[in-house]
Amino acid sequence: MDMGRESRWEKDAVTVEIVFAMVTAAALGAVVFAVALGLTYLLDLSGEASRGVLTGGGVAGAVAGLWRLVRVLRRFDAARRGGR
């Protein structure tokens, strides 16, 4: 019948894992950026210093989010290939 094809359950599991990875990546990126934003208010930064910290926070948040996304999806793929 469907030899070699993914079942509906497997497709749903992949979809759920992708959504989970995207949501947690976005949340992590937002938290990292919020820390940078908090630093600008806490240290009362303005002008170039504030812009630099916020830019660095945005870049760090994007990198952290991308790292989380890749990590979750690779771990899921390894578990799926391993039969777990």
Sequence and secondary structure as in RCSB ss.txt:
>XXXX:A:sequence
MDMGRESRWEKDAVTVEIVFAMVTAAALGAVVFAVALGLTYLLDLSGEASRGVLTGGGVAGAVAGLWRLVRVLRR
FDAARRGGR
>XXXX:A:secstr
  TTS  HHHHHHHHHHHHHHHHHHHHHHHHHHHHHHHHHHHTT  HHHHHHHHHHHHHHHHHHHHHHHHHHHHH
HHHHHHHT 
